[in-house]
């Protein structure tokens, strides 16, 4: 998820997913150009599994691979 999205911000989405017993097993990656220390603390508090700054696509792919491997 991104921090800034049209209908709901990424932190709200993270909270909704992690608070739902049927969805909370889904890993959340926050991938945004707005990542700073405050945003990282908030994302961690809400249950984000990984937080990356754009445009680090290589890191994003690596983290997705790790999360998928971990879940299997």
Backbone as a ProteinNet text record, in pm:
[ID]
protein_1_A
[PRIMARY]
XXXXXXXXXXXXXXXXXXXXXXXXXXXXXXXXXXXXXXXXXXXXXXXXXXXXXXXXXXXXXXXXXXXXXXXX
[TERTIARY]
83.4	0	88	33.1	100.1	42.4	111.2	57.9	-58.1	-36.8	-140.8	-213.4	-344.1	-429.9	-560.2	-637	-755.2	-863.6	-901.9	-1015.9	-977.9	-859.7	-816.8	-664.6	-606.1	-459.6	-409.1	-283.9	-224.9	-221.5	-209.6	-211.3	-349.7	-452.4	-589.5	-613.6	-570	-584.5	-510.5	-389.1	-311.2	-385.9	-439.1	-513.8	-636.3	-711.8	-831.7	-797.3	-692.1	-652	-602.4	-515.8	-456.2	-555.2	-661	-763.4	-869.2	-870.9	-971.5	-915.9	-977.3	-926.1	-919.5	-1002.5	-1001.3	-894.9	-842.2	-745.4	-607.3	-595.2	-471	-348.7	-368.2	-253.8	-188.5	-255.7	-204.8	-90.9	26.8	136.9	110.9	149.7	133.2	270.5	290	410	367.1	423.3	401	516.1	481.3	578.8	543.5	617.7	576.9	697.4	677.8	781.1	776.5	675.6	658.2	717.2	790.7	844.5	948.7	924.1	1021	1013.3	1089.1	1092	955.3	881.2	747.5	653.4	659.1	573.4	610.9	739.8	783.7	732.9	739.9	689.2	539.3	466.5	322	290	357.6	335	363.8	472.4	508	402.5	358.8	256.7	126.5	94	-29.4	-15.7	106.9	126.8	183.4	234.2	295.6	414.2	425.1	533.5	663.7	653.6	770.4	734.3	831.3	811.5	932.6	906.5	1013.7	984	1090.7	1077.5	1075.8	992.2	997.1	1124.9	1189.7	1161	1244	1259.8	1347	1277.9	1252.7	1180.2	1252.5	1383.9	1459.6	1438	1437.9	1411.3	1268.6	1175	1035.1	1020.5	1078.5	1069.6	1133.1	1246.4	1312.5	1227.8	1164.3	1079.2	955.2	897.3	781.8	822.7	937.5	986.9	1002.5	1059.7	1077.8	944.2	848	717.2	645	652.9	587.7	654.8	785.6	858.5	827	816.1	786.6	648.2	551.2	413.5	397.6	485.6	475.2	553.7
-117.7	0	124.1	231.4	361.2	436.7	538.2	622.2	705.5	768.8	853.9	778.7	759	696.7	775.9	765.1	850.1	834.2	712.6	694.2	666.3	613.7	575.3	575.2	628.7	626.7	488	463.1	332.3	290.6	386.3	351.8	303.1	367.3	322.6	183	159.9	27.3	-78	-46.7	-139.6	-173.8	-73.6	-96.2	-183	-153.9	-233.2	-379.5	-403.2	-540.6	-611.4	-547.4	-612.6	-629.9	-549.5	-563.7	-668.4	-715.4	-811.9	-953.9	-1037.6	-1173.4	-1257.8	-1227.3	-1304.2	-1255	-1135.6	-1077	-1055.6	-1060.5	-1016.1	-1102.5	-1214.5	-1297.1	-1242.4	-1147.4	-1091	-993.7	-1015.8	-922.3	-786.9	-682.2	-545.8	-485.4	-436.7	-361.8	-218.8	-124.8	16.7	60.7	108	147.4	289.1	386.5	525.6	618.2	728.7	832.8	916.5	896	975.5	910.4	802.1	731.3	817.7	840.2	905.6	833.8	877.3	806.3	802	913.3	915.1	818.6	818.1	728.1	582	553.7	416.9	371.6	460.7	425.8	397.3	481.8	463.3	333	307.7	183.9	60.6	63.9	-48.9	-69.1	40	33.3	-28.3	0.4	-49.9	-191.7	-242.7	-381.1	-402.3	-297.5	-315	-410.6	-501.4	-599.4	-543.1	-458.1	-398.8	-256.7	-164.6	-27.2	14.4	57.6	95.2	229.6	300.4	426.6	399.4	474.1	469.4	539.1	507.4	409	282.1	228.1	112	-17.8	-30.5	-145.3	-277.1	-277.4	-399.6	-448.4	-356.5	-393.6	-444.1	-380	-422.2	-566.7	-599.3	-735.6	-834.8	-799.8	-886.6	-910.2	-805.4	-818.7	-902.2	-883.9	-965.8	-1112.7	-1140.6	-1278.6	-1337.3	-1259.9	-1307.9	-1336.9	-1245.5	-1265	-1386	-1404.1	-1519.5	-1649	-1648.9	-1767.3	-1799.2	-1696.1	-1712.8	-1773.9	-1731	-1778.5	-1921.7	-1965	-2102.1	-2190.8
0	0	0	-47.7	-42.2	77.4	124.5	231.9	178.6	64.8	6	-104.3	-83.1	-183.7	-187.8	-295	-311.1	-204	-168.5	-78.7	66.1	86.7	220.8	223.5	330.3	333.6	373.2	344.3	367.7	513.3	603.4	745.2	787.2	738.3	769.7	712.5	589.8	529.6	612.4	654	736.2	863.9	930.8	1055.4	1031	925.8	896.2	869.8	793.1	762.2	887.4	963.7	1080.7	1196.1	1200	1304	1268.8	1145.9	1101.1	1114.7	1199.2	1220	1092.6	994.6	870.5	772.3	795.2	702.7	763	895.4	959.6	928.3	860.5	818	690.5	624.7	499.5	530.5	473.2	499	433	501.5	451.3	426.2	303.7	267.6	239	313	283.5	194.1	75.9	-26.3	-68.4	-18.5	-37.3	-45.3	-113	-115.6	11.8	95	217	341.6	326.5	442.9	514.3	642	729.8	864.1	962.2	1090.4	1157.9	1154.5	1215.2	1144	1012.1	934.1	960.6	975.1	1004.8	1141.1	1240.2	1373.3	1367.9	1297.8	1286.8	1213.2	1102.8	1028.2	1112	1186.9	1273.3	1381.2	1441.3	1545.7	1492.4	1366.8	1306.9	1251.8	1245.6	1204.2	1065.9	1002.1	869.9	881.5	787.2	789.5	734.6	632.2	567	526.3	536.8	491.3	409.3	286.4	194.5	130.9	98.8	25.8	-123.4	-194.8	-341.6	-383	-486.1	-590.7	-578.2	-461.7	-440.5	-483	-612.2	-666.6	-637.9	-648.5	-620.9	-479	-383.9	-244.7	-228.4	-296.5	-288.9	-335.5	-447.7	-500.9	-403.2	-346.7	-249.4	-125.4	-75.6	43.3	13.4	-104.2	-143.1	-149.6	-209.3	-215.1	-75.4	17.4	154.7	221	205.6	268	209.7	80.4	18.5	61.1	70.6	113.7	259.2	342.4	484.3	503.5	423.1	437.1	387.7	298.5	245.9	334.6
[MASK]
++++++++++++++++++++++++++++++++++++++++++++++++++++++++++++++++++++++++

